[in-house]
Amino acid sequence: MPGTGDPVAPLDDSIEPGKRLIRLPADKGLSLGDRIANHFTRLTWRTPLHALRLKGRFPLKLLGVPADPVPGDTRAGMAIRAGHFLHRGLKLPVKEIDFAALSVAPAFADYLHSFAWLRDLAATGTRADGAPIAEALVRQWLAAHGETVSEPAWRADNAGWRILFWAAHAPLILSSSDLVYRSAVLNHLARAARHLDRVADKTRPGTGQLVAWIGIVAASLLMPGGEPRQVFGEAGLRKVLETSFYADGGNIARSPQAQLDAIMALSMLARVYDMRRMEVPPFLQEVLARTVPALLGLVHSDGGMGNWQGSGATPAAVIEAVVAASGVRTRPLKQARDWGYQRLVANKVVVLADAAPPPIARVTEAGCASTLAFELSDGDERIVVNCGGAALTGATIPADLARGLRTTAAHSTLTIADSNSTAILPNGTLGRGVTEVELDRRETPQGSRVEMGHDGYVRRHGLIHRRLLILSPNGRELRGEDMLLPAPRSRRKGDKAFTLRFHLGRNISASLTADKLGALLRIAGGPLWQFRTSEGQLAIEESLWVDGDGRPHPTEQLVVTGAAPAGGASIGWIFKHIG
């Protein structure tokens, strides 16, 4: 932890043996009254009353400049210096930018409004090189949004991030001798803090609300006379941390990207305390000590992230930078009992499995029907993956594709009758489906064993999907079995078509064996794996895989099809390292 000697976080990475039932948390969503009240609150942002509430004294200077603990993206920074913003495959010329009417993808707009790009610009040269560019853009932004409160510019998370990035990169935006401009920058920081004071607790639960409260606490430490706001902000932050994370440290959206963002924001706040030579609150240190092992629990052998709940395969360098910023030294969590991810490891082989219902609808916009899916890696190579990237909309992932990436078929698991295990409704929210997952995790002489089952197909098809994974002690075999079992009191008749998908890593070339019950998986210069199935018909089809920048890559998938009679079915399969 920054400023505390970088302690080793205590970690309970033991395996909890035996059976466990994981239920979907109660989610009635926001009541009609809450939705109306929140909508009315946003409407009042444009009124003179809200503008009046934001008025007040502003600081003549900041109390200090906290360090930014995470290095910027030099490629994106060099692009800004060359005259255009670069974000997830999209380009926007700096000369054409109109902050009042941005016609870019929502994630790109957030990148601009949050001023996360200041970190990238700062990574590419001296203050003298970057300050003129940064100052010109801040002037433009203030002209469009400095006095006018609107979304997404003043959305709570963007306002919170903006406070953090403006503070950490104040030398880039406050080096001007223009006192009117400097006053405008400092006045906006004060107004943004007052805005967050009023809207943070009305913000949608999750990382966005967490960042809003972090912005409040940061503002209290950056500006004179902030002691009352610090008391208020720390109380609110403590409360939202309790509701944003499970006991094992995983976030309620079950998203690796949200986990990464939360750790980064908390680490940036810790640097603000350091700047003031104040002790980082113990509750904040404790949360970081829990969240970092959970994040590392979803990292593959190559150090990169698995593709879960809309996240792409964030590269190892990014994860290493954020973990280093946290100051927490720890090992990956093998079993996130509440977050719902299981990690099996043998030598350089890692298996990650989703053993929980999807997140509740009101805390995510990119929740995926991925229950019982798994990923498999061998050293630097991904063998089995999920498509991922549903939350990374941009130039190469339009909205229609993002919706497809949320489906069960976009994950390495089984579907019945081409349906999702949890419904994805027309408005984009998650509907009925998986409410319970049975889990049985054991370590045996035969290897790491995890058995999972979900009820997502019971209501529609009368079948329970159960999956068994066994990773051998040497990591050379992953045995699996997918079972479709009749649900109690089900009166289903007739066969049900099933499809078992194994999406393959981008470097793998697959070829069917002569009996069409197996496939050789070749990796140029890498290991050779073989796949075999006991039932069904095996085919090789096209697929895609999304990297951490939101770029899809063409890949292949192994597809096993068949039909389950009324009495159920069992499909055994194996991935075996053969060279």
CORFENCOR-V68686 format. One record per helix or strand of 2 or more residues. SS is the DSSP state (H for helix, E for strand). FROM is the first residue (numbers start at 1). LEN is the number of residues. Records with the same first field share a line. If there is no record, write none. Layout:
SS = FROM-LEN / FROM-LEN
This chain:
E = 18-6 / 84-4 / 90-4 / 341-6 / 349-6 / 374-5 / 381-5 / 414-3 / 436-9 / 447-8 / 463-9 / 477-10 / 496-9 / 508-5 / 518-6 / 529-5 / 537-11 / 552-14 / 568-10
H = 32-13 / 48-7 / 74-9 / 94-3 / 106-8 / 117-6 / 127-19 / 156-13 / 170-4 / 179-24 / 207-16 / 227-18 / 256-20 / 282-15 / 316-11 / 361-3 / 399-7 / 408-3 / 458-4
